[in-house]
Amino acid sequence: MLKIGDFSKLSRISIRMLRHYDEIGLLVPKSTDSFTSYRYYSEEQLYIANRITELKNMGFSLATIGEILKNYDNPMALAEYLSVKRAEVKAESEEVNRRLLLLDTAIERLRKDDKAMNYNVTIKTLQERYVASIRQIIPSYEQEGILWEMMMRETAGLNMQVADPSYGMAIFHDEGYKESDVDVEIQMSVKGSYENTDHVVFKVVPAVEFASAIFKGSYEQLTSVHRAVAKWIRDNGYEFNGAMFCIYHVSPAETQNPNELVTEVCYPVRKK
């Protein structure tokens, strides 16, 4: 039999931790002196102690280790635990690598341009939602208000309820920039169910992953914001995956002061 100090040295587990293992029933001493409360371990328990350390080093929690030890001599059960943990660690590793890439590209952008972080780009997912939508060819991008006025007019009698969160957005379906006759769709997230009108279509739109940057102020910044988002997409291993859109957090319908506008420029993306 080994005293706790000797067992600690041989197992390379601290006395404090051995006492904790005893308290939670993970590694209980072979015997405890009822008079002195000294703990004694058998040499065979060194094997269990080594298993615990090995599993801890793999990232298992003590609670999970306790479950594993019950089935440690069952190779199939053990393999299942290890496979699940491997998948978890792999996912964590991919997340760490993604963060490292974000840091590296941000550092590189700042080295090349000290104003590169004026527009912070992030990856987001817009969940599936029910929207009121109008898609039309309009004379120019600056005349998007035509569509919003049409939507308000045709839905005025529907008692339409805006969803929470509310997403008012414009999607630009043309492949590139056009001087005129632009293909624009506006969407407003709503709740409930409604019949289509002459121009308004109510539909469910799927979830979308996108890279975006939010800016405050006039639309004169749009070119710089587009450039920042597109460069971020290129530098971080993504590619474009759909029509670009803008989310209007504070729109011209809510303020006449261009300095108060809040707009999010969004590009659907996917990993290369």
C-alpha positions, 0 to 999 in steps of 0.5 A: 500500500502507498501513502498519498505522498508516495502515490502522488510522486509515482503518479505525478498527480498533486496531493490536492488533486488526489484529494479532489478525485477522492471527493468526487469518486473518480479515484478513491483510495484503497483504504482510509485509516479511520483514526488518522484519516490517512489515505492509502492507495494500491500499486494497481491504482497507478494504472487508473491514475495514468488513465485519468491523466491521459484522458485529461490531456486529451481534453476530457472533463473529469465527469466524462472521465468518470463515465469512460473509466466505467467502460475503459476495458470495452474497446468499442465504447472507448473508441466512440468516446475518443471519436467524439472528442476528436471531432470536438478538438478538430472543430476547435482547431478550425475555429482557432485557425480561422481566428488566426487568419482574421488576426493575420489579415487585419495586421496585414491590412493595417501595415498596408493602410492605417485606415483599413480598419475604418470599416470592420468586416464580420461574418454573419448568418441571416436566418430564414425569414418571412418577408414582403418583397418587391422586385422591379427594374427601376431607373437608377439605384438612387430611385430605390424609394420608388419601391418602398413607396409602392410597398407602403401604398399596397400594404397599407390596408393589410395591417402588416406586422413588422418582425422583430428583429426587423430587416429592411433591405435592398438586394441588387440582382445585376451582375455588376454596376449599371448606370440605369435600368437596375434590377433591385429587390426590396424586402421587409421582414414581417410576421403573420401571413398575407395575400400578395398584392399587385406588386408585393410578394410575401415569401419565405427566404432561406438563411444566408451566410454573408460578410458585412460592414456597418457604417454610419453616415451618408451613402458617399462612403459606399464605394470605400465600404464595398472595397473594404468588404471585397478585400476582406473576402479575398484575404480570408479565403471566401468567395462571393455566393449571391447578390449583394444587399444592404440592410438599412438599420436607420434608413432615409425613411427614418431621418432626413439627416444623412449623418444619422443613417446606419447601413450594413453592406452585405455580400453572401459568401462561402468558403473556397 
